[in-house]
Amino acid sequence: MAVEVNGHPVEDFAHLYRDANGRWYATADLLAEARLIKPTGQAVRVDGTEYYLLDSYRGVSYRFDTTQQLLDISFPAENFETLNLQASKRISAVSMASDPGLFLNHDLQVTGSNGQIQVSGVEEFGFFSKLGVLTSQFAARDLVSHLAATRLSTQFFRDFPQKMTTLNVGDSYSASFASWAQTVQYAGISWASKFSTQPAFLPFALPSIGGSAARPSTVDLYVDSLQMLHQPVDQGPFTISDIPVVSALGNIQMVVTDLLGRQQVVSLPYISTRQLLRRGVSEYAYESGVQRHNFGTSSNSYGTWFASGTYRHGLSNTFTLGLRGEALLDSQTFGVGFDDGLLRIGVISGGFAVSHDKEGHVAGLAYAEVQHSARSVNFALYAQAAQENFRQLGLLPTQRPTQFLGQAQIGYMFGKWISVSAGAMHQEKPGNAVFDVHGNPVHRFNTVTPSVTIRLPHGAMLMMSGNYTPEFKQRASGVMSLIIPLAKQRMVTASTGYQTGGTNPSVEYSQGLPPGTGWGYRLRTSSNNNLETPRVDAGVTYQNGLGTYQLEAAQQKSSPTTWSFNYTGGAVLLHKDALLSRSLTDGFAVVDTNGAPGVKVLANNNYVAKTDRRGLAIVPSLPAYNRNSISLDETSVPLDLNVDLSERIVVPMARSGLLVKFKAEQVRGALLVLVTEDGKEVPLGAEVTVNGGKDVYEVALHGEAYIPEIQFPANIRVHWDDASCQATVAPPKSTEPLPRIAPIPCRRVR
């Protein structure tokens, strides 16, 4: 018999059982198909099949139509399994191991002024494989007078996407998960979490909302009045998870509309921020090494040893606990912190740290923070206090910590057009020396920073900001800018800056670079010291698959003309093939079309390169650990080539390359113009076979037949109605990929 649940057809030929008391039983498969929860009662076995009593469900009712052999069952929504919906879908990707290869990045700059020329540059060498990536950077300040380079960094790293972790050996920066921690450069080893290796994974919690539908309905979901989802749902309870949000605080509204137009509205406030780890998620970094000094001027200036560990764990979706420990040769520090999300308020953070040094001093640091970030208003308050003898990683042996730091920030948006903000900062006994207008050290100072942004029609924007610090020599400063976007990445920017003693206005017209090959340029006029020293500068930039080239020149009153040329680019060696490229700072791919030159290559639907005479092209800037599509533009494929045009999906590792192959075969096609023995065109629709093959081609207008692949000399046989003819086609003298051979007399055969 047929079965309907809440008026919705479930099965046309269902097996049910009815006992002597008129009670109905259904199989587990039928209940599961209707998305009903499994009943708690014992099953009844009839002829080897188990049936469950429908009356065991709370509030159930049913009606049996003997004429139609239809059982219509009504269940309250509470009896259905919960339907789980996702408001935002994230597709997981498995990263691809790289074959061994080398890459090179270079940034070369030549400057000239008053007959003097200076050449400087930065070079980076890299080796990649499935075992990891090894890089080393060098900088040269003046290659004309001193042929020498300074090592900037040497680093080996290996990511483990399945574990979302990374191993780093060499020069690096320390982690700063804790609010009170300082970032330092060091050489050593680190083991840390790295969520970016799994883009589909969300370490923080997105809001969710639930509801119930008595009958099939439609759900509309709004986040801060913006529609995010329109989704049909079946009867029963449901939840919508991973709802994308615009701000950290806001309101979600869900409207459920059934088939009769009846609506139920559910509203829910939310809080979601990257500070708050999802329940059960941990973020950590364990590091050890020696601190580095004089970066950029010395290749191997290292200081004292240290070890540190930072660990954060989401105890719930709204509460994260953090721990950090530091050990140096002359001090040890340990701190505890937390981040707590409170609806309507925001994120409240706080913590403390205690240090012990070799002199026996025990000192502490404490901090507290409140952050509120909503669609129209946001504010933040931060305070940190430290005792004079507090020690931590990043402080020099004679340096003292800032004893008090207080910051406040507030912003408000008036509709869609105007936003205002203001900030204030107060420091007492700053850790870095600060001096007043007379050169005396300042032990206490205050700063105020207001700003206003006004959105104008056609995408234009007016921005004004200021800074006032009464204790400094330059007490007040300000900037006002007007940005007017034009078509095709062109824009006009007019700005003026103010500092005590003068203004510096400027106007610039610029054309941005396209994503692929193309030109960019700019022209700017400016002045300093209240228009006393006008200046004009201009620049032009060209970008192609081999790099970016920039030429600039400037002329200032009473000063010689200055000029500069800058070239940035890269190169890669993979599978014995060497190619020039733009700078390689992320994942990349080498495309091989099996020797087919001049074929356009698309990456994520954007044209990025064209294959060279070897059939090779390099695709830079592929986001690591993400799905990237690589395809060929079929309009650029020569007619004499049969190329596999299917899309390739690649997931490169960080700073590693992949080889992507497209099969291409040389083919020779021809356009044959067939005529009968008396010179008439072979009729439309006639069927043509070549060299006894099974493929059949049709004759088009004017006796023309397109043969995509043909070997000469070719034996042609043509058939139409009750007539047939044949011909032999000699190799054409033309070297065109698709020669037109005409006329070809076709001799009638029986």
Steps between C-alpha positions, in 0.01 A plus 500: 500500500596866468617700803492876561655674798356841589355518148835426337527179287761259639444161333261370232540130578579473869487186716303560821336277759163546670417301814163372618436824691536712187840641600755562223867397495776618262846371410818676614585582135169681449544698824855597400383606154246729667787636721327386819695417813521132582221401744593379847254206508575140411458390141246242393634231262257386231615260225862583580452880479510732801227762535472789749176624654404845368304573820830504691564849355362784711205682344477277193174463306418319178219441252469208257325555167383157384401627156844643417687254723672801663614535861523869596706544820543825696799540733585800720835658403671367813491145358729577205877476484671840509598622154844662495556779246815702437469867412855510364660209318873444514652242269793312650804442284787252517832669428721349231860403568754686290781351297846648574561840344673835538373857488661840499354840583678828437424865565755721323503879526718754319483865613671804361539865599752771418719263300514238776359150449421248769401137448332300777293187517358207691540140386321195633598141424260215571490122479171312533397137512254276679729523805462878536634835382847649556550872428775756547486876440786742437505879462760726337489872573747633240635261239687778317745591773491187715428158356371336817172370637344463843308186584149583609363159588544127449203279575373147454136423562273207451123513536287204606152577364331194648613604849476875428852553634830634372867439580739791455880490527711813450423872510147591599278721717369389836129442550294765677171327584507650850405869522799589718760309294750679276608380156874447447716374217694187578679201352392163629222248477124523544201266493167677466141460394412629153129507422555650154614159373132394516295794364177305552566480874367781719695533827245749632128443536248648261149548640220249451124513541227237523129471432219261421258460210171312535476466121741557209598867516745762377765659724632853445804596709607860563822616670488864607214553249700344213351185345747210519286195421179397321450126549208254486476259796295190571278460803669453836771673702802647325816694576696742282869509586810690385306819428734758340502830688618850417594622848593343832168597661156516347160340462373205294137483390343184358161500324331160444212507247284192442297408189198697629701818544508483879822637648697459818786739579798416722760761603834419660794725598843365412868549574770364271865602483833341416616563858259235627606151403236239429440258787774236510730684255857575608747754365863475600861587422813355662826675414865497596803680362720808527376855452618685192632857496586756230274346236582634154848623593662185638476145369568314821438719803334279761453550872369306796321167501132470581216250500130580500169325477153639434182296528137610452200271531130552442324379814173599334400689187508824703787445746867448411778446753863583420834413659848625417841428643840654420845387612817705446846455649436772757121497546185292485145620432161333517158645418133406486231672292144454386254623237131491590220581256193663650187562294408866452834605654784346301825327589649556845864400532739506791800336654820535694864389480771457762875511439805401700853619417849395608508780760208339676246766399144381462280740303168490324298629206123516467271601215128533426312564177145548379411486129159570350469471123153533349377614161454866589698554821826362634722583792802356678665566835842366594713545811833340589714560808843354582738530790843650438689173540270294278698307238383342176626387162575800278634733768867595482706433817484866607151570363200534732142420405238768442353539848154599381328502164141604453315509167143582401337490158143568391338510159151560370345476155219738405305299243700394195680826436682639805716331760687671783752366747726628773783346695700594806817358651680565829845366586705527818872424502505353148741217430651683200648843566281799398617863499319835505555811291808595707659156484408404854374146569123470532373266770131553432316599183153496342384467140160569342416378145161600349390401146200543268418308180228619263383284211406708196302411186660282229734330749694813598623535857613789723720413798627727777718400794709675761748439779569717805775429754574811713825360645671452160685749282250449219190537715237486229471342159219419263419359158204558269455289185245490221495182289302499174490164318471511122442224246737207447710529818571868455466744786578854612628562851531847652641534850658749734691440817561735789778507754608776732655755271351417163284302257587256221222472236512254210287386204549165326347339193567126474418193295530168685652187355263236360509145644684371193723669243458876471606852589459727798614856559474797733562875492525702822568857595569592860662758722651537847550791736188696401555476122864617523646179350276369220570152365384305195549125464372242255527130449404232251470127576479202268411149610516179303560133568871562558476768767418860580699797369467848646664824388461819708637852489462799733591868490494727805571870508868583553593130487639277226273260315483152647400183321465132583441172323364198686464143379334221696471151367582138553605174343425135560664170417265200506541165320814630320301790350601857586254788466502870582208630704360768722601487865407168657368565850227234525411176329553477124471259207685424178262418214619258231295472178727237344681747276199708388611867491285812530219344704342732757489368857224594743533477879177525697334630181755783455747514211851487647746366242562363152708191426843560349656325201557192719133488596574611858352778714524589865199594712606701809305610808284193556360510857665216688281220638201628300333346197622682189366434152736505202363480148586590142327755278368291213486804270881521514557135406618463138267315268758232431520404868279263695539617863347359816305806622365348822548714809771404750456556874828550687567556871863614542695506823637831628776642278512180293431422138304234313528370144165505318489309171253539215512241223537652153528318168579641158215440255451595134150594394364623168196663345403300192281645225335204322340512154344232278636393161284760326634781726199533730540535877454182702160546670456623859494217757699250298711268719878486461744234622881527480748217439242237587458636854186468713462876561233661280504871406213694342524727199401860577401779262681537169627142513739574790595224743719569805732209584669571839775242451617363166802318362607555140457365244142448614236272350160670526166323465173700490144366525163676464151371422558215254828639359867456594830636376866482593815708458869503589639819661871574459698688771438875470782737416378746768662492846195648670365303798160471328545508122199539270531247216272574204355376282522124554324303222315202641464206255165322518505137602233233516 
